[in-house]
Amino acid sequence: MTEFTVSRAGLKRGELAKRSGCNLETIRYYETTGLLHEPARTDAGHRVYSEVDQSRLRFILRSRELGFTIEEIRSLLSLVDDGDYSCGEIHTLTTNHLQSVSRKIADLRKLERTLKDISSECAKGNDPDCPIIDALAGPAMK
């Protein structure tokens, strides 16, 4: 017998969570937001997730790992669900996301420079006059 019990219809939510490494509440959230379709239910009312549902969850989780927003994932899934998409459309969505990631990296580098600059001016002593506090309270640095 395997570690996970698989019914003919698929995995129960708890089993899906364990197998995917995803929190149970996250799966509920993806259902609530419509990223995951409403799963089939057993006669007893338990949700069961098919191979298609499991694959969709893997797609969502991998997309999140790559930093796609919920709305970007929704757009990707919408194209896939409609079955009427081109590689070019997917490429456009992906390059738009890449540009957003690049902007965030540039912002983080600016943040790093600013923190290095204000930290370097600190004497680290017992004096209450602190240039870090002054920098945080003053005008924005460039």
N, CA, C and O atoms as CSV, one atom per row, in Angstrom:
chain,resi,resn,atom,element,x,y,z
A,1,MET,N,N,0.851,-1.193,0.000
A,1,MET,CA,C,0.000,0.000,0.000
A,1,MET,C,C,0.883,1.239,0.000
A,1,MET,O,O,1.915,1.278,0.671
A,2,THR,N,N,0.469,2.258,-0.762
A,2,THR,CA,C,1.243,3.490,-0.847
A,2,THR,C,C,0.998,4.356,0.371
A,2,THR,O,O,0.096,4.105,1.170
A,3,GLU,N,N,1.824,5.382,0.492
A,3,GLU,CA,C,1.696,6.318,1.612
A,3,GLU,C,C,0.391,7.107,1.514
A,3,GLU,O,O,-0.181,7.486,2.536
A,4,PHE,N,N,-0.079,7.354,0.302
A,4,PHE,CA,C,-1.295,8.129,0.096
A,4,PHE,C,C,-2.394,7.216,-0.408
A,4,PHE,O,O,-2.171,6.363,-1.267
A,5,THR,N,N,-3.571,7.407,0.135
A,5,THR,CA,C,-4.710,6.630,-0.311
A,5,THR,C,C,-5.350,7.344,-1.482
A,5,THR,O,O,-5.748,8.503,-1.360
A,6,VAL,N,N,-5.452,6.678,-2.601
A,6,VAL,CA,C,-6.033,7.255,-3.797
A,6,VAL,C,C,-7.304,6.485,-4.115
A,6,VAL,O,O,-7.272,5.271,-4.313
A,7,SER,N,N,-8.419,7.194,-4.162
A,7,SER,CA,C,-9.658,6.541,-4.560
A,7,SER,C,C,-9.725,6.547,-6.079
A,7,SER,O,O,-8.888,7.159,-6.743
A,8,ARG,N,N,-10.707,5.875,-6.617
A,8,ARG,CA,C,-10.852,5.859,-8.071
A,8,ARG,C,C,-11.042,7.278,-8.615
A,8,ARG,O,O,-10.631,7.586,-9.734
A,9,ALA,N,N,-11.662,8.121,-7.820
A,9,ALA,CA,C,-11.956,9.476,-8.280
A,9,ALA,C,C,-10.771,10.424,-8.089
A,9,ALA,O,O,-10.733,11.475,-8.728
A,10,GLY,N,N,-9.818,10.092,-7.242
A,10,GLY,CA,C,-8.677,10.978,-7.018
A,10,GLY,C,C,-8.292,11.061,-5.563
A,10,GLY,O,O,-8.593,10.169,-4.770
A,11,LEU,N,N,-7.622,12.141,-5.225
A,11,LEU,CA,C,-7.136,12.356,-3.862
A,11,LEU,C,C,-8.095,13.236,-3.075
A,11,LEU,O,O,-8.738,14.129,-3.628
A,12,LYS,N,N,-8.180,12.969,-1.775
A,12,LYS,CA,C,-8.910,13.875,-0.895
A,12,LYS,C,C,-8.030,15.101,-0.665
A,12,LYS,O,O,-6.824,15.062,-0.909
A,13,ARG,N,N,-8.640,16.189,-0.196
A,13,ARG,CA,C,-7.926,17.465,-0.057
A,13,ARG,C,C,-6.693,17.345,0.838
A,13,ARG,O,O,-5.627,17.854,0.491
A,14,GLY,N,N,-6.823,16.684,1.974
A,14,GLY,CA,C,-5.691,16.524,2.870
A,14,GLY,C,C,-4.550,15.763,2.217
A,14,GLY,O,O,-3.379,16.094,2.408
A,15,GLU,N,N,-4.896,14.753,1.453
A,15,GLU,CA,C,-3.885,13.967,0.752
A,15,GLU,C,C,-3.226,14.791,-0.352
A,15,GLU,O,O,-2.019,14.700,-0.576
A,16,LEU,N,N,-4.039,15.594,-1.036
A,16,LEU,CA,C,-3.506,16.480,-2.064
A,16,LEU,C,C,-2.529,17.479,-1.444
A,16,LEU,O,O,-1.472,17.758,-2.010
A,17,ALA,N,N,-2.888,18.008,-0.290
A,17,ALA,CA,C,-2.020,18.960,0.396
A,17,ALA,C,C,-0.680,18.307,0.745
A,17,ALA,O,O,0.378,18.893,0.519
A,18,LYS,N,N,-0.732,17.104,1.292
A,18,LYS,CA,C,0.509,16.399,1.647
A,18,LYS,C,C,1.356,16.113,0.420
A,18,LYS,O,O,2.565,16.343,0.420
A,19,ARG,N,N,0.719,15.616,-0.614
A,19,ARG,CA,C,1.458,15.223,-1.816
A,19,ARG,C,C,2.074,16.426,-2.522
A,19,ARG,O,O,3.186,16.341,-3.042
A,20,SER,N,N,1.358,17.539,-2.542
A,20,SER,CA,C,1.840,18.720,-3.262
A,20,SER,C,C,2.755,19.594,-2.409
A,20,SER,O,O,3.463,20.455,-2.933
A,21,GLY,N,N,2.739,19.370,-1.087
A,21,GLY,CA,C,3.513,20.228,-0.198
A,21,GLY,C,C,2.855,21.581,0.005
A,21,GLY,O,O,3.491,22.542,0.438
A,22,CYS,N,N,1.593,21.636,-0.310
A,22,CYS,CA,C,0.826,22.877,-0.234
A,22,CYS,C,C,-0.072,22.843,1.002
A,22,CYS,O,O,-0.621,21.797,1.346
A,23,ASN,N,N,-0.216,23.966,1.654
A,23,ASN,CA,C,-1.078,24.067,2.818
A,23,ASN,C,C,-2.537,23.825,2.425
A,23,ASN,O,O,-2.987,24.262,1.365
A,24,LEU,N,N,-3.252,23.137,3.275
A,24,LEU,CA,C,-4.672,22.857,3.056
A,24,LEU,C,C,-5.469,24.141,2.830
A,24,LEU,O,O,-6.328,24.197,1.950
A,25,GLU,N,N,-5.183,25.168,3.625
A,25,GLU,CA,C,-5.890,26.445,3.491
A,25,GLU,C,C,-5.582,27.116,2.159
A,25,GLU,O,O,-6.432,27.812,1.605
A,26,THR,N,N,-4.379,26.913,1.642
A,26,THR,CA,C,-4.014,27.485,0.348
A,26,THR,C,C,-4.839,26.842,-0.755
A,26,THR,O,O,-5.283,27.523,-1.680
A,27,ILE,N,N,-5.045,25.540,-0.660
A,27,ILE,CA,C,-5.895,24.850,-1.646
A,27,ILE,C,C,-7.304,25.412,-1.572
A,27,ILE,O,O,-7.921,25.670,-2.605
A,28,ARG,N,N,-7.820,25.603,-0.369
A,28,ARG,CA,C,-9.156,26.205,-0.211
A,28,ARG,C,C,-9.202,27.592,-0.852
A,28,ARG,O,O,-10.161,27.944,-1.539
A,29,TYR,N,N,-8.147,28.370,-0.612
A,29,TYR,CA,C,-8.076,29.720,-1.176
A,29,TYR,C,C,-8.107,29.669,-2.701
A,29,TYR,O,O,-8.832,30.440,-3.329
A,30,TYR,N,N,-7.337,28.777,-3.295
A,30,TYR,CA,C,-7.315,28.667,-4.756
A,30,TYR,C,C,-8.684,28.245,-5.296
A,30,TYR,O,O,-9.066,28.650,-6.394
A,31,GLU,N,N,-9.418,27.441,-4.538
A,31,GLU,CA,C,-10.782,27.088,-4.947
A,31,GLU,C,C,-11.696,28.304,-4.847
A,31,GLU,O,O,-12.480,28.578,-5.756
A,32,THR,N,N,-11.591,29.028,-3.741
A,32,THR,CA,C,-12.440,30.204,-3.513
A,32,THR,C,C,-12.215,31.266,-4.582
A,32,THR,O,O,-13.164,31.905,-5.037
A,33,THR,N,N,-10.968,31.454,-4.979
A,33,THR,CA,C,-10.660,32.473,-5.983
A,33,THR,C,C,-10.923,31.987,-7.406
A,33,THR,O,O,-10.835,32.764,-8.356
A,34,GLY,N,N,-11.245,30.708,-7.552
A,34,GLY,CA,C,-11.557,30.173,-8.868
A,34,GLY,C,C,-10.362,29.672,-9.664
A,34,GLY,O,O,-10.516,29.251,-10.810
A,35,LEU,N,N,-9.165,29.712,-9.067
A,35,LEU,CA,C,-8.009,29.171,-9.785
A,35,LEU,C,C,-8.120,27.656,-9.913
A,35,LEU,O,O,-7.791,27.083,-10.952
A,36,LEU,N,N,-8.581,27.024,-8.861
A,36,LEU,CA,C,-8.877,25.585,-8.914
A,36,LEU,C,C,-10.381,25.438,-9.096
A,36,LEU,O,O,-11.168,26.115,-8.435
A,37,HIS,N,N,-10.764,24.557,-9.989
A,37,HIS,CA,C,-12.182,24.295,-10.196
A,37,HIS,C,C,-12.754,23.544,-9.006
A,37,HIS,O,O,-12.029,22.878,-8.266
A,38,GLU,N,N,-14.054,23.660,-8.835
A,38,GLU,CA,C,-14.743,22.899,-7.788
A,38,GLU,C,C,-14.508,21.415,-8.054
A,38,GLU,O,O,-14.861,20.922,-9.125
A,39,PRO,N,N,-13.921,20.696,-7.105
A,39,PRO,CA,C,-13.632,19.279,-7.338
A,39,PRO,C,C,-14.892,18.424,-7.237
A,39,PRO,O,O,-15.913,18.840,-6.690
A,40,ALA,N,N,-14.785,17.241,-7.772
A,40,ALA,CA,C,-15.883,16.275,-7.636
A,40,ALA,C,C,-16.006,15.903,-6.164
A,40,ALA,O,O,-15.092,16.129,-5.371
A,41,ARG,N,N,-17.148,15.333,-5.819
A,41,ARG,CA,C,-17.373,14.914,-4.427
A,41,ARG,C,C,-17.808,13.454,-4.398
A,41,ARG,O,O,-18.446,12.940,-5.317
A,42,THR,N,N,-17.433,12.819,-3.303
A,42,THR,CA,C,-17.876,11.439,-3.088
A,42,THR,C,C,-19.316,11.468,-2.614
A,42,THR,O,O,-19.861,12.540,-2.351
A,43,ASP,N,N,-19.930,10.317,-2.503
A,43,ASP,CA,C,-21.293,10.240,-1.972
A,43,ASP,C,C,-21.357,10.790,-0.552
A,43,ASP,O,O,-22.388,11.309,-0.124
A,44,ALA,N,N,-20.255,10.673,0.170
A,44,ALA,CA,C,-20.193,11.189,1.542
A,44,ALA,C,C,-19.889,12.685,1.581
A,44,ALA,O,O,-19.842,13.271,2.663
A,45,GLY,N,N,-19.682,13.312,0.427
A,45,GLY,CA,C,-19.452,14.750,0.365
A,45,GLY,C,C,-18.004,15.173,0.412
A,45,GLY,O,O,-17.715,16.369,0.428
A,46,HIS,N,N,-17.072,14.213,0.435
A,46,HIS,CA,C,-15.654,14.557,0.457
A,46,HIS,C,C,-15.215,15.031,-0.924
A,46,HIS,O,O,-15.598,14.460,-1.944
A,47,ARG,N,N,-14.409,16.082,-0.935
A,47,ARG,CA,C,-13.839,16.553,-2.195
A,47,ARG,C,C,-12.776,15.552,-2.651
A,47,ARG,O,O,-11.984,15.052,-1.852
A,48,VAL,N,N,-12.781,15.278,-3.937
A,48,VAL,CA,C,-11.748,14.412,-4.508
A,48,VAL,C,C,-11.178,15.097,-5.740
A,48,VAL,O,O,-11.905,15.611,-6.590
A,49,TYR,N,N,-9.866,15.087,-5.806
A,49,TYR,CA,C,-9.150,15.806,-6.835
A,49,TYR,C,C,-8.583,14.834,-7.860
A,49,TYR,O,O,-7.822,13.924,-7.534
A,50,SER,N,N,-8.974,15.053,-9.095
A,50,SER,CA,C,-8.537,14.203,-10.200
A,50,SER,C,C,-7.091,14.520,-10.571
A,50,SER,O,O,-6.484,15.441,-10.025
A,51,GLU,N,N,-6.557,13.750,-11.499
A,51,GLU,CA,C,-5.214,14.026,-12.019
A,51,GLU,C,C,-5.160,15.420,-12.653
A,51,GLU,O,O,-4.158,16.125,-12.532
A,52,VAL,N,N,-6.229,15.805,-13.318
A,52,VAL,CA,C,-6.289,17.140,-13.937
A,52,VAL,C,C,-6.228,18.222,-12.858
A,52,VAL,O,O,-5.521,19.218,-13.010
A,53,ASP,N,N,-6.975,18.019,-11.764
A,53,ASP,CA,C,-6.945,18.980,-10.650
A,53,ASP,C,C,-5.547,19.066,-10.047
A,53,ASP,O,O,-5.060,20.153,-9.735
A,54,GLN,N,N,-4.912,17.913,-9.887
A,54,GLN,CA,C,-3.566,17.865,-9.309
A,54,GLN,C,C,-2.572,18.583,-10.217
A,54,GLN,O,O,-1.710,19.321,-9.739
A,55,SER,N,N,-2.691,18.370,-11.502
A,55,SER,CA,C,-1.816,19.030,-12.468
A,55,SER,C,C,-2.028,20.539,-12.432
A,55,SER,O,O,-1.069,21.309,-12.498
A,56,ARG,N,N,-3.275,20.955,-12.327
A,56,ARG,CA,C,-3.596,22.384,-12.265
A,56,ARG,C,C,-2.993,23.008,-11.009
A,56,ARG,O,O,-2.452,24.112,-11.060
A,57,LEU,N,N,-3.084,22.307,-9.892
A,57,LEU,CA,C,-2.485,22.816,-8.661
A,57,LEU,C,C,-0.972,22.936,-8.814
A,57,LEU,O,O,-0.386,23.922,-8.368
A,58,ARG,N,N,-0.336,21.957,-9.432
A,58,ARG,CA,C,1.115,22.033,-9.664
A,58,ARG,C,C,1.450,23.257,-10.517
A,58,ARG,O,O,2.428,23.956,-10.250
A,59,PHE,N,N,0.639,23.511,-11.539
A,59,PHE,CA,C,0.822,24.679,-12.400
A,59,PHE,C,C,0.749,25.967,-11.569
A,59,PHE,O,O,1.595,26.852,-11.701
A,60,ILE,N,N,-0.264,26.055,-10.720
A,60,ILE,CA,C,-0.462,27.246,-9.882
A,60,ILE,C,C,0.719,27.422,-8.926
A,60,ILE,O,O,1.262,28.519,-8.794
A,61,LEU,N,N,1.107,26.341,-8.266
A,61,LEU,CA,C,2.194,26.420,-7.297
A,61,LEU,C,C,3.509,26.807,-7.964
A,61,LEU,O,O,4.259,27.624,-7.430
A,62,ARG,N,N,3.789,26.233,-9.114
A,62,ARG,CA,C,5.026,26.561,-9.829
A,62,ARG,C,C,4.993,28.014,-10.298
A,62,ARG,O,O,6.006,28.710,-10.240
A,63,SER,N,N,3.845,28.465,-10.756
A,63,SER,CA,C,3.698,29.861,-11.178
A,63,SER,C,C,3.943,30.808,-10.006
A,63,SER,O,O,4.585,31.847,-10.161
A,64,ARG,N,N,3.429,30.443,-8.842
A,64,ARG,CA,C,3.656,31.275,-7.648
A,64,ARG,C,C,5.135,31.296,-7.278
A,64,ARG,O,O,5.666,32.337,-6.890
A,65,GLU,N,N,5.809,30.132,-7.399
A,65,GLU,CA,C,7.252,30.078,-7.126
A,65,GLU,C,C,8.017,31.038,-8.032
A,65,GLU,O,O,9.034,31.603,-7.630
A,66,LEU,N,N,7.528,31.218,-9.246
A,66,LEU,CA,C,8.176,32.104,-10.208
A,66,LEU,C,C,7.715,33.552,-10.062
A,66,LEU,O,O,8.098,34.421,-10.846
A,67,GLY,N,N,6.887,33.795,-9.046
A,67,GLY,CA,C,6.501,35.163,-8.729
A,67,GLY,C,C,5.305,35.705,-9.479
A,67,GLY,O,O,5.005,36.893,-9.370
A,68,PHE,N,N,4.610,34.868,-10.239
A,68,PHE,CA,C,3.412,35.341,-10.929
A,68,PHE,C,C,2.357,35.698,-9.890
A,68,PHE,O,O,2.200,35.001,-8.887
A,69,THR,N,N,1.642,36.780,-10.134
A,69,THR,CA,C,0.551,37.178,-9.246
A,69,THR,C,C,-0.656,36.278,-9.500
A,69,THR,O,O,-0.711,35.553,-10.493
A,70,ILE,N,N,-1.599,36.339,-8.601
A,70,ILE,CA,C,-2.837,35.568,-8.764
A,70,ILE,C,C,-3.519,35.969,-10.074
A,70,ILE,O,O,-4.013,35.108,-10.802
A,71,GLU,N,N,-3.550,37.254,-10.375
A,71,GLU,CA,C,-4.204,37.703,-11.612
A,71,GLU,C,C,-3.450,37.236,-12.847
A,71,GLU,O,O,-4.070,36.878,-13.848
A,72,GLU,N,N,-2.127,37.234,-12.792
A,72,GLU,CA,C,-1.353,36.718,-13.927
A,72,GLU,C,C,-1.620,35.224,-14.127
A,72,GLU,O,O,-1.758,34.755,-15.256
A,73,ILE,N,N,-1.691,34.491,-13.028
A,73,ILE,CA,C,-1.997,33.059,-13.116
A,73,ILE,C,C,-3.403,32.858,-13.665
A,73,ILE,O,O,-3.639,31.971,-14.486
A,74,ARG,N,N,-4.325,33.681,-13.208
A,74,ARG,CA,C,-5.703,33.602,-13.712
A,74,ARG,C,C,-5.729,33.810,-15.229
A,74,ARG,O,O,-6.447,33.113,-15.945
A,75,SER,N,N,-4.940,34.772,-15.709
A,75,SER,CA,C,-4.876,35.034,-17.153
A,75,SER,C,C,-4.300,33.831,-17.903
A,75,SER,O,O,-4.832,33.418,-18.933
A,76,LEU,N,N,-3.213,33.278,-17.376
A,76,LEU,CA,C,-2.610,32.102,-18.009
A,76,LEU,C,C,-3.592,30.934,-18.047
A,76,LEU,O,O,-3.759,30.283,-19.078
A,77,LEU,N,N,-4.237,30.678,-16.914
A,77,LEU,CA,C,-5.186,29.565,-16.844
A,77,LEU,C,C,-6.393,29.794,-17.749
A,77,LEU,O,O,-6.927,28.852,-18.333
A,78,SER,N,N,-6.814,31.040,-17.858
A,78,SER,CA,C,-7.941,31.361,-18.725
A,78,SER,C,C,-7.612,31.015,-20.173
A,78,SER,O,O,-8.433,30.440,-20.888
A,79,LEU,N,N,-6.406,31.370,-20.591
A,79,LEU,CA,C,-5.985,31.027,-21.952
A,79,LEU,C,C,-5.946,29.510,-22.143
A,79,LEU,O,O,-6.412,28.990,-23.157
A,80,VAL,N,N,-5.388,28.816,-21.165
A,80,VAL,CA,C,-5.291,27.355,-21.251
A,80,VAL,C,C,-6.685,26.728,-21.230
A,80,VAL,O,O,-6.967,25.812,-22.003
A,81,ASP,N,N,-7.549,27.216,-20.354
A,81,ASP,CA,C,-8.905,26.662,-20.246
A,81,ASP,C,C,-9.693,26.840,-21.531
A,81,ASP,O,O,-10.447,25.955,-21.935
A,82,ASP,N,N,-9.516,27.996,-22.174
A,82,ASP,CA,C,-10.226,28.253,-23.423
A,82,ASP,C,C,-9.679,27.380,-24.546
A,82,ASP,O,O,-10.364,27.099,-25.530
A,83,GLY,N,N,-8.425,26.958,-24.375
A,83,GLY,CA,C,-7.794,26.108,-25.383
A,83,GLY,C,C,-7.476,26.837,-26.673
A,83,GLY,O,O,-7.089,26.223,-27.667
A,84,ASP,N,N,-7.639,28.136,-26.651
A,84,ASP,CA,C,-7.412,28.931,-27.855
A,84,ASP,C,C,-6.316,29.950,-27.570
A,84,ASP,O,O,-6.571,31.151,-27.487
A,85,TYR,N,N,-5.112,29.458,-27.425
A,85,TYR,CA,C,-3.998,30.342,-27.132
A,85,TYR,C,C,-2.819,29.991,-28.027
A,85,TYR,O,O,-2.732,28.907,-28.604
A,86,SER,N,N,-1.925,30.955,-28.115
A,86,SER,CA,C,-0.707,30.711,-28.879
A,86,SER,C,C,0.486,30.861,-27.949
A,86,SER,O,O,0.391,31.470,-26.884
A,87,CYS,N,N,1.578,30.311,-28.361
A,87,CYS,CA,C,2.819,30.450,-27.605
A,87,CYS,C,C,3.176,31.931,-27.500
A,87,CYS,O,O,3.745,32.363,-26.497
A,88,GLY,N,N,2.847,32.699,-28.518
A,88,GLY,CA,C,3.115,34.133,-28.498
A,88,GLY,C,C,2.370,34.846,-27.387
A,88,GLY,O,O,2.931,35.725,-26.733
A,89,GLU,N,N,1.109,34.480,-27.160
A,89,GLU,CA,C,0.336,35.089,-26.078
A,89,GLU,C,C,0.949,34.761,-24.720
A,89,GLU,O,O,1.058,35.627,-23.852
A,90,ILE,N,N,1.342,33.520,-24.548
A,90,ILE,CA,C,1.962,33.097,-23.292
A,90,ILE,C,C,3.299,33.824,-23.119
A,90,ILE,O,O,3.648,34.246,-22.017
A,91,HIS,N,N,4.034,33.962,-24.214
A,91,HIS,CA,C,5.320,34.666,-24.174
A,91,HIS,C,C,5.118,36.115,-23.752
A,91,HIS,O,O,5.889,36.638,-22.947
A,92,THR,N,N,4.097,36.764,-24.281
A,92,THR,CA,C,3.819,38.155,-23.924
A,92,THR,C,C,3.533,38.291,-22.436
A,92,THR,O,O,4.071,39.181,-21.779
A,93,LEU,N,N,2.688,37.412,-21.899
A,93,LEU,CA,C,2.390,37.453,-20.465
A,93,LEU,C,C,3.655,37.217,-19.641
A,93,LEU,O,O,3.874,37.867,-18.619
A,94,THR,N,N,4.475,36.287,-20.095
A,94,THR,CA,C,5.694,35.956,-19.364
A,94,THR,C,C,6.711,37.093,-19.431
A,94,THR,O,O,7.341,37.411,-18.423
A,95,THR,N,N,6.880,37.703,-20.588
A,95,THR,CA,C,7.846,38.806,-20.684
A,95,THR,C,C,7.369,40.033,-19.910
A,95,THR,O,O,8.185,40.770,-19.358
A,96,ASN,N,N,6.068,40.256,-19.865
A,96,ASN,CA,C,5.530,41.341,-19.030
A,96,ASN,C,C,5.872,41.083,-17.564
A,96,ASN,O,O,6.263,41.992,-16.833
A,97,HIS,N,N,5.717,39.828,-17.152
A,97,HIS,CA,C,6.051,39.460,-15.770
A,97,HIS,C,C,7.550,39.641,-15.533
A,97,HIS,O,O,7.956,40.143,-14.484
A,98,LEU,N,N,8.362,39.240,-16.489
A,98,LEU,CA,C,9.809,39.383,-16.374
A,98,LEU,C,C,10.200,40.853,-16.212
A,98,LEU,O,O,11.082,41.181,-15.417
A,99,GLN,N,N,9.546,41.731,-16.962
A,99,GLN,CA,C,9.823,43.168,-16.827
A,99,GLN,C,C,9.479,43.657,-15.422
A,99,GLN,O,O,10.204,44.466,-14.843
A,100,SER,N,N,8.372,43.160,-14.880
A,100,SER,CA,C,7.978,43.513,-13.519
A,100,SER,C,C,9.016,43.017,-12.510
A,100,SER,O,O,9.368,43.736,-11.575
A,101,VAL,N,N,9.501,41.795,-12.698
A,101,VAL,CA,C,10.531,41.235,-11.824
A,101,VAL,C,C,11.802,42.079,-11.922
A,101,VAL,O,O,12.432,42.370,-10.904
A,102,SER,N,N,12.180,42.471,-13.129
A,102,SER,CA,C,13.379,43.294,-13.322
A,102,SER,C,C,13.250,44.632,-12.613
A,102,SER,O,O,14.214,45.109,-12.013
A,103,ARG,N,N,12.065,45.248,-12.673
A,103,ARG,CA,C,11.838,46.517,-11.963
A,103,ARG,C,C,11.974,46.317,-10.455
A,103,ARG,O,O,12.561,47.150,-9.764
A,104,LYS,N,N,11.434,45.215,-9.949
A,104,LYS,CA,C,11.525,44.925,-8.511
A,104,LYS,C,C,12.979,44.725,-8.096
A,104,LYS,O,O,13.393,45.188,-7.033
A,105,ILE,N,N,13.754,44.036,-8.933
A,105,ILE,CA,C,15.180,43.835,-8.636
A,105,ILE,C,C,15.893,45.175,-8.592
A,105,ILE,O,O,16.704,45.417,-7.698
A,106,ALA,N,N,15.601,46.046,-9.548
A,106,ALA,CA,C,16.221,47.378,-9.558
A,106,ALA,C,C,15.836,48.151,-8.296
A,106,ALA,O,O,16.678,48.821,-7.698
A,107,ASP,N,N,14.572,48.060,-7.892
A,107,ASP,CA,C,14.122,48.728,-6.665
A,107,ASP,C,C,14.843,48.160,-5.440
A,107,ASP,O,O,15.233,48.907,-4.543
A,108,LEU,N,N,15.017,46.846,-5.409
A,108,LEU,CA,C,15.724,46.216,-4.289
A,108,LEU,C,C,17.194,46.640,-4.251
A,108,LEU,O,O,17.755,46.841,-3.174
A,109,ARG,N,N,17.811,46.773,-5.411
A,109,ARG,CA,C,19.210,47.234,-5.457
A,109,ARG,C,C,19.316,48.671,-4.949
A,109,ARG,O,O,20.263,49.013,-4.241
A,110,LYS,N,N,18.354,49.502,-5.309
A,110,LYS,CA,C,18.330,50.880,-4.817
A,110,LYS,C,C,18.140,50.883,-3.297
A,110,LYS,O,O,18.795,51.640,-2.582
A,111,LEU,N,N,17.255,50.046,-2.827
A,111,LEU,CA,C,17.021,49.919,-1.394
A,111,LEU,C,C,18.295,49.469,-0.682
A,111,LEU,O,O,18.638,49.993,0.378
A,112,GLU,N,N,18.989,48.502,-1.264
A,112,GLU,CA,C,20.240,48.016,-0.689
A,112,GLU,C,C,21.277,49.141,-0.602
A,112,GLU,O,O,21.928,49.310,0.429
A,113,ARG,N,N,21.429,49.910,-1.688
A,113,ARG,CA,C,22.387,51.025,-1.698
A,113,ARG,C,C,22.043,52.045,-0.612
A,113,ARG,O,O,22.919,52.523,0.109
A,114,THR,N,N,20.765,52.365,-0.511
A,114,THR,CA,C,20.322,53.350,0.476
A,114,THR,C,C,20.612,52.860,1.888
A,114,THR,O,O,21.127,53.614,2.714
A,115,LEU,N,N,20.285,51.599,2.171
A,115,LEU,CA,C,20.543,51.066,3.505
A,115,LEU,C,C,22.037,50.998,3.812
A,115,LEU,O,O,22.449,51.255,4.943
A,116,LYS,N,N,22.846,50.656,2.819
A,116,LYS,CA,C,24.302,50.652,3.012
A,116,LYS,C,C,24.795,52.062,3.315
A,116,LYS,O,O,25.619,52.260,4.208
A,117,ASP,N,N,24.287,53.043,2.566
A,117,ASP,CA,C,24.707,54.430,2.755
A,117,ASP,C,C,24.365,54.929,4.159
A,117,ASP,O,O,25.217,55.499,4.841
A,118,ILE,N,N,23.138,54.719,4.585
A,118,ILE,CA,C,22.763,55.240,5.909
A,118,ILE,C,C,23.417,54.433,7.026
A,118,ILE,O,O,23.715,54.985,8.085
A,119,SER,N,N,23.643,53.145,6.813
A,119,SER,CA,C,24.320,52.323,7.829
A,119,SER,C,C,25.776,52.706,7.973
A,119,SER,O,O,26.326,52.663,9.073
A,120,SER,N,N,26.409,53.081,6.870
A,120,SER,CA,C,27.836,53.423,6.907
A,120,SER,C,C,28.106,54.698,7.690
A,120,SER,O,O,29.232,54.921,8.135
A,121,GLU,N,N,27.093,55.537,7.865
A,121,GLU,CA,C,27.263,56.789,8.585
A,121,GLU,C,C,27.062,56.631,10.086
A,121,GLU,O,O,27.251,57.578,10.849
A,122,CYS,N,N,26.688,55.458,10.493
A,122,CYS,CA,C,26.402,55.219,11.905
A,122,CYS,C,C,27.691,54.914,12.657
A,122,CYS,O,O,28.506,54.110,12.206
A,123,ALA,N,N,27.871,55.562,13.809
A,123,ALA,CA,C,29.059,55.337,14.638
A,123,ALA,C,C,28.905,54.088,15.502
A,123,ALA,O,O,29.887,53.610,16.071
A,124,LYS,N,N,27.723,53.567,15.606
A,124,LYS,CA,C,27.405,52.351,16.364
A,124,LYS,C,C,27.720,52.487,17.847
A,124,LYS,O,O,27.907,51.487,18.541
A,125,GLY,N,N,27.777,53.682,18.317
A,125,GLY,CA,C,28.118,53.910,19.724
A,125,GLY,C,C,26.894,54.048,20.595
A,125,GLY,O,O,25.789,53.661,20.215
A,126,ASN,N,N,27.110,54.606,21.769
A,126,ASN,CA,C,26.031,54.784,22.750
A,126,ASN,C,C,25.357,56.140,22.647
A,126,ASN,O,O,24.429,56.436,23.400
A,127,ASP,N,N,25.816,56.955,21.725
A,127,ASP,CA,C,25.270,58.294,21.531
A,127,ASP,C,C,23.844,58.181,20.977
A,127,ASP,O,O,23.624,57.449,20.013
A,128,PRO,N,N,22.882,58.883,21.560
A,128,PRO,CA,C,21.505,58.802,21.047
A,128,PRO,C,C,21.310,59.529,19.713
A,128,PRO,O,O,20.289,59.337,19.053
A,129,ASP,N,N,22.269,60.354,19.313
A,129,ASP,CA,C,22.197,61.049,18.029
A,129,ASP,C,C,22.561,60.044,16.936
A,129,ASP,O,O,23.734,59.728,16.740
A,130,CYS,N,N,21.554,59.549,16.232
A,130,CYS,CA,C,21.774,58.447,15.278
A,130,CYS,C,C,21.476,58.901,13.847
A,130,CYS,O,O,20.359,59.324,13.550
A,131,PRO,N,N,22.466,58.814,12.967
A,131,PRO,CA,C,22.239,59.225,11.576
A,131,PRO,C,C,21.225,58.337,10.845
A,131,PRO,O,O,20.614,58.779,9.872
A,132,ILE,N,N,21.042,57.118,11.291
A,132,ILE,CA,C,20.035,56.246,10.657
A,132,ILE,C,C,18.643,56.796,10.928
A,132,ILE,O,O,17.818,56.885,10.019
A,133,ILE,N,N,18.382,57.165,12.175
A,133,ILE,CA,C,17.083,57.757,12.527
A,133,ILE,C,C,16.887,59.056,11.758
A,133,ILE,O,O,15.801,59.318,11.241
A,134,ASP,N,N,17.934,59.866,11.681
A,134,ASP,CA,C,17.848,61.130,10.931
A,134,ASP,C,C,17.508,60.860,9.458
A,134,ASP,O,O,16.671,61.547,8.874
A,135,ALA,N,N,18.161,59.860,8.869
A,135,ALA,CA,C,17.911,59.530,7.450
A,135,ALA,C,C,16.490,59.020,7.249
A,135,ALA,O,O,15.847,59.334,6.247
A,136,LEU,N,N,16.005,58.236,8.199
A,136,LEU,CA,C,14.633,57.707,8.065
A,136,LEU,C,C,13.592,58.815,8.230
A,136,LEU,O,O,12.527,58.769,7.614
A,137,ALA,N,N,13.899,59.789,9.044
A,137,ALA,CA,C,12.959,60.880,9.296
A,137,ALA,C,C,13.070,61.994,8.258
A,137,ALA,O,O,12.150,62.799,8.109
A,138,GLY,N,N,14.197,62.043,7.538
A,138,GLY,CA,C,14.435,63.123,6.577
A,138,GLY,C,C,13.890,62.819,5.203
A,138,GLY,O,O,13.130,61.868,5.018
A,139,PRO,N,N,14.287,63.642,4.225
A,139,PRO,CA,C,13.825,63.443,2.840
A,139,PRO,C,C,14.384,62.142,2.256
A,139,PRO,O,O,15.394,61.615,2.722
A,140,ALA,N,N,13.714,61.651,1.245
A,140,ALA,CA,C,14.150,60.406,0.594
A,140,ALA,C,C,15.506,60.573,-0.032
A,140,ALA,O,O,15.826,61.630,-0.576
A,141,MET,N,N,16.317,59.514,0.047
A,141,MET,CA,C,17.644,59.533,-0.556
A,141,MET,C,C,17.537,59.069,-1.990
A,141,MET,O,O,16.578,58.393,-2.363
A,142,LYS,N,N,18.512,59.429,-2.788
A,142,LYS,CA,C,18.521,59.027,-4.196
A,142,LYS,C,C,19.426,57.845,-4.399
A,142,LYS,O,O,19.565,57.360,-5.522
